Amino acid sequence: MSRIVFADDGIAFNGRIAEERPLGGAESACVNLLNAFAARGHDVTAFTSSEETLTHRGVAWRPLSEGPPDAADLFIANRSWRLIRWMPQARRQVLWIHNPAHYLLKTRFLWRLWLTRPAIVFSGTYHAGTYPAWAPSGGRVIIPYGIDEPFRAGAPVSEPPPPTAIFTSNPLRGLDWLIDLWVARIRPAVPAAELHIFAGASVYGGSANPKAAAMEEILAKAKAAGEHGVRVFAPRPKRELIPALAAARVMLYRGDPGETYCLAVGEAQALGVPAVVKPIGSLSERVIDGITGAVAPDDETFAAAAIRLLVDDAAWQHAHTGALQQQRGFGWDDAAKAFEENFLG
């Protein structure tokens, strides 16, 4: 058993909150990894901006204001420059990042990285490529996000769902574009189709998020497109989202350069939901073109692929089966094991 300490100074969250209300992909990933560490027998303490003190699923959650403990076998600093040197006495130190690494090249990061030399954990090939070779680190390791077990447990479906598309990500990541494409190209070709949107600022810190107003503006546009089959739903906790995903015929998502893994698409694919995406950010690592959906280079190809999956039962069945066979193999226990092999061996 090893003593693992994790610290995050972003929005307030803990393991219980993750089960009670919607949470962003990075925060969900943190909770799932820590739960997996605890299930594997480690002593796990997480420090976050939440002032609540509790133990949940074997993880001790503490306020960051308490300060660091005396020792740890592994310290995981999550994203922040303020945390890189928060626990210098740990036997092994890791900086786990979730966004493109360009932001690490700012002075406040660089001098701390030069002094501390933590290993940096990336979630994929695209992600690792955003950090230049000359920049400091104590090693560069790629460990993908795991997929939570309930998303990996669905059975194959022989009867295709109704022509319902789904979007479950940040509204700022292409939803405005998707609504325009849906209204102009996709819905006219499939008049019975609906686009279901599960999104909102509450997932990302609510009104405290400086981009909350921009998110709500896009969602207002979506609501105004109701006559075109667009339906807007409040965000849901991860496990409560599963029935909506399972009932969808296709996930439509353009992608974003800031997307370094895209847990939303990864979870949908693990459930067997075909996806149509663009080759932006990490999306080409999440969808296998022609096997689990389509990676579309332009708007015309994107719309055509979406229409095909909405109306062609054989195409849908091929992508559904491909996703179940190839997109659910790596869970959070696997991710925790990868951390062990790289940092606790």
C-alpha positions in Angstrom: 0.0 0.0 0.0 1.3 3.5 -0.9 0.3 6.9 0.5 -1.1 9.0 -2.4 -1.9 12.7 -2.0 -3.8 14.7 -4.6 -4.4 18.5 -4.7 -6.6 20.7 -6.9 -7.3 24.4 -6.4 -10.0 24.8 -9.1 -13.8 24.6 -8.6 -15.0 23.0 -5.4 -15.6 19.3 -5.7 -15.2 15.9 -4.0 -16.3 12.3 -4.5 -19.8 12.7 -3.1 -20.5 15.9 -5.2 -19.5 13.9 -8.3 -22.3 11.5 -7.6 -24.9 14.1 -6.7 -24.6 16.6 -9.5 -23.1 17.2 -12.9 -19.3 17.7 -13.0 -16.8 18.6 -15.8 -14.7 15.9 -17.5 -11.5 16.8 -15.7 -13.0 16.8 -12.2 -14.9 13.5 -13.0 -11.6 12.0 -14.1 -9.9 13.0 -10.8 -12.6 11.5 -8.7 -12.6 8.3 -10.7 -8.8 7.9 -10.6 -8.7 8.5 -6.8 -11.6 6.0 -6.2 -9.6 3.5 -8.3 -6.5 4.0 -6.2 -8.5 3.5 -3.0 -10.1 0.3 -4.4 -6.6 -1.0 -5.1 -5.7 -0.6 -1.5 -3.8 2.7 -1.3 -4.1 5.3 1.4 -5.6 8.2 -0.6 -6.1 11.9 0.5 -7.5 14.5 -1.8 -7.2 18.3 -1.1 -9.6 20.6 -3.0 -11.3 24.0 -2.7 -14.3 22.4 -1.1 -14.5 23.2 2.6 -16.3 19.9 3.3 -14.3 17.1 5.1 -15.5 13.6 4.4 -14.3 10.1 3.5 -16.1 8.7 0.4 -15.4 5.4 -1.4 -12.2 5.1 0.6 -10.8 8.5 -0.3 -10.3 11.1 2.4 -11.4 14.5 1.1 -9.9 17.6 2.9 -9.9 21.4 2.3 -6.9 22.6 0.5 -6.6 25.3 3.2 -5.4 22.6 5.7 -2.1 22.5 4.0 -0.1 19.4 2.9 0.6 16.4 5.1 4.1 15.5 6.2 4.8 12.8 3.6 3.5 10.8 0.6 4.8 8.2 -1.8 3.1 10.0 -4.7 1.9 13.6 -4.9 -0.3 14.5 -7.8 -0.6 18.2 -8.4 -3.6 18.8 -10.6 -3.2 21.5 -13.3 -2.2 24.4 -11.2 1.1 26.3 -11.0 0.4 27.0 -7.3 0.5 23.3 -6.5 3.7 22.3 -8.3 5.8 22.9 -5.2 3.0 22.4 -2.7 4.5 19.1 -1.4 8.2 19.0 -2.1 8.8 16.3 0.5 6.8 13.6 -1.5 8.9 10.7 -2.7 7.5 11.2 -6.3 5.8 14.2 -7.7 3.5 14.4 -10.7 1.8 17.2 -12.5 -1.4 15.9 -14.1 -2.7 18.3 -16.8 -6.0 18.2 -18.7 -5.7 21.0 -21.2 -3.2 21.7 -24.0 0.2 22.2 -22.4 0.9 25.6 -23.9 -0.1 27.3 -20.7 2.9 25.6 -18.9 5.2 27.9 -20.9 4.3 30.9 -18.8 7.0 32.1 -16.4 5.0 31.2 -13.2 5.0 27.6 -14.4 8.4 27.4 -16.0 10.6 28.3 -13.0 8.7 25.9 -10.7 8.9 23.1 -13.3 12.7 23.7 -13.7 13.2 23.6 -9.9 10.8 20.7 -9.0 11.0 18.6 -12.2 7.7 16.7 -11.7 6.7 14.1 -14.2 4.0 15.4 -16.5 1.0 13.2 -17.3 -0.8 13.7 -20.6 -4.0 11.9 -21.7 -3.0 11.1 -25.3 -0.7 11.7 -28.2 -2.3 14.9 -29.4 -2.1 16.2 -25.8 1.6 15.3 -25.3 2.4 17.0 -28.6 1.3 20.4 -27.2 4.4 20.5 -24.9 7.6 21.4 -26.7 10.7 19.1 -26.4 12.8 21.8 -24.8 10.4 22.5 -21.9 11.3 21.1 -18.4 9.9 17.9 -16.8 10.9 14.9 -14.8 9.5 12.7 -17.5 6.5 12.7 -19.9 4.0 9.9 -19.5 0.8 9.3 -21.5 -2.0 7.8 -19.4 -5.4 8.0 -21.0 -8.6 8.7 -19.0 -10.4 5.5 -18.0 -14.0 4.9 -18.8 -16.2 4.5 -15.7 -17.5 1.0 -15.4 -21.2 1.7 -15.9 -20.4 3.0 -19.4 -18.6 -0.2 -20.2 -21.3 -2.6 -19.1 -24.0 -2.1 -21.7 -25.2 -5.0 -23.9 -25.4 -4.9 -27.7 -28.6 -3.6 -29.1 -30.2 -5.2 -32.2 -32.9 -2.7 -32.7 -31.6 0.8 -33.7 -32.9 3.7 -31.6 -35.1 6.4 -33.1 -33.3 9.2 -35.0 -32.1 11.1 -32.0 -28.7 12.8 -31.9 -27.1 13.8 -28.6 -24.6 16.5 -27.4 -23.3 16.3 -23.8 -20.3 18.6 -23.7 -19.4 22.2 -23.0 -21.7 24.5 -25.1 -18.7 26.6 -26.0 -17.1 23.6 -27.8 -18.9 23.8 -31.1 -22.6 23.7 -30.1 -23.3 27.0 -31.9 -21.8 25.5 -35.1 -23.7 22.3 -34.6 -27.1 24.0 -34.2 -26.5 25.9 -37.5 -25.5 22.7 -39.3 -28.4 20.8 -37.8 -31.0 23.4 -38.9 -29.5 23.9 -42.4 -28.4 20.5 -43.4 -29.2 17.6 -41.1 -32.8 18.1 -39.9 -34.2 18.9 -43.4 -32.9 15.5 -44.6 -34.4 13.7 -41.6 -37.6 15.5 -40.6 -38.3 13.2 -37.7 -34.9 13.6 -36.1 -34.3 15.3 -32.8 -31.1 16.8 -31.3 -31.0 16.4 -27.5 -28.6 18.7 -25.7 -27.5 18.0 -22.1 -25.3 21.0 -21.2 -25.1 24.0 -18.9 -22.8 26.3 -16.9 -23.6 24.4 -13.7 -21.2 21.7 -14.8 -18.3 24.2 -14.8 -18.9 26.2 -11.7 -22.2 27.9 -12.5 -22.4 31.7 -12.4 -18.9 31.9 -10.9 -17.5 30.8 -14.3 -16.6 33.9 -16.3 -17.9 32.1 -19.5 -21.3 31.2 -18.0 -23.1 34.0 -19.8 -21.6 32.9 -23.2 -22.8 29.3 -22.5 -26.3 30.5 -21.7 -26.4 32.6 -24.8 -25.7 29.5 -27.0 -28.2 27.4 -25.0 -30.8 30.2 -25.6 -30.1 29.8 -29.3 -30.6 26.0 -29.0 -34.0 26.5 -27.2 -35.1 28.9 -30.0 -34.5 26.1 -32.5 -37.2 23.9 -31.0 -39.2 23.8 -34.2 -36.2 22.1 -35.8 -36.3 19.2 -33.3 -33.7 20.7 -30.9 -34.4 19.9 -27.2 -32.4 21.3 -24.3 -32.2 19.4 -21.0 -30.5 20.3 -17.8 -27.1 18.6 -17.2 -27.2 15.4 -15.3 -24.7 13.5 -13.1 -22.7 11.0 -15.1 -24.6 7.9 -14.2 -28.0 9.5 -14.7 -26.9 10.4 -18.2 -26.5 6.8 -19.3 -30.2 6.2 -20.2 -30.2 9.3 -22.4 -27.0 8.2 -24.1 -28.2 4.7 -24.6 -31.4 6.0 -26.2 -29.5 8.1 -28.7 -28.7 7.0 -32.2 -25.6 9.1 -32.7 -23.4 11.6 -30.8 -22.6 14.7 -32.8 -19.6 16.8 -31.7 -17.3 19.0 -33.8 -14.4 19.0 -31.3 -12.2 21.8 -30.0 -8.4 22.4 -30.0 -8.7 22.5 -26.2 -10.1 18.9 -26.1 -7.2 16.7 -25.0 -9.3 13.5 -24.4 -13.0 14.2 -24.6 -14.6 12.0 -22.0 -18.1 12.8 -23.3 -17.3 11.1 -26.6 -15.3 8.3 -24.9 -18.2 7.4 -22.7 -20.7 7.5 -25.5 -18.5 5.2 -27.6 -18.1 2.8 -24.7 -21.9 2.5 -24.5 -22.0 1.7 -28.2 -23.2 5.1 -29.4 -21.8 5.9 -32.9 -20.2 9.3 -33.1 -19.5 11.9 -35.8 -16.7 14.3 -35.0 -14.1 16.4 -36.8 -10.4 15.8 -36.7 -9.9 18.6 -34.1 -7.9 18.2 -30.9 -8.0 14.6 -29.6 -11.2 13.5 -31.4 -9.3 11.3 -33.9 -8.1 9.3 -30.9 -11.6 8.8 -29.6 -13.5 7.8 -32.8 -12.3 5.2 -35.3 -13.3 6.4 -38.7 -15.5 4.0 -40.6 -15.6 1.6 -37.7 -17.2 3.3 -34.6 -18.5 6.4 -36.4 -17.0 9.0 -38.7 -14.1 11.5 -38.4 -15.3 14.2 -40.9 -12.8 16.6 -42.5 -15.5 19.2 -43.4 -19.0 20.3 -42.8 -20.4 18.6 -45.8 -18.9 15.2 -44.9 -20.0 15.7 -41.2 -23.6 16.3 -42.2 -23.7 13.4 -44.6 -22.3 11.0 -42.0 -24.8 12.2 -39.4 -27.7 11.7 -41.8 -26.5 8.3 -42.7 -26.2 7.1 -39.2 -29.6 8.6 -38.4 -31.4 6.7 -41.2 -29.3 3.8 -42.3 -29.9 0.8 -39.9 -27.0 -1.2 -41.4 -24.5 1.7 -41.0 -25.7 2.3 -37.5 -25.4 -1.4 -36.5 -21.9 -1.6 -37.9 -20.7 1.5 -35.9 -22.6 0.3 -32.8 -20.9 -3.1 -32.8 -17.6 -1.5 -33.6 -17.8 0.8 -30.7 -18.7 -1.9 -28.2 -15.9 -4.1 -29.5 -13.1 -1.5 -29.6 -13.9 1.5 -27.3 -14.5 0.1 -23.8 -11.2 -1.7 -23.0 -9.5 0.8 -20.7 -11.1 1.6 -17.3 -10.1 3.6 -14.3 -8.5 0.6 -12.7 -6.3 0.3 -15.7 -5.4 4.0 -15.4 -4.6 3.6 -11.7 -2.4 0.6 -12.5 -0.6 2.7 -15.1 0.1 5.4 -12.5 1.5 2.7 -10.2 3.7 1.2 -12.8 5.2 4.6 -13.7 5.5 6.2 -10.3 5.2 3.7 -7.5 7.3 0.8 -8.9 
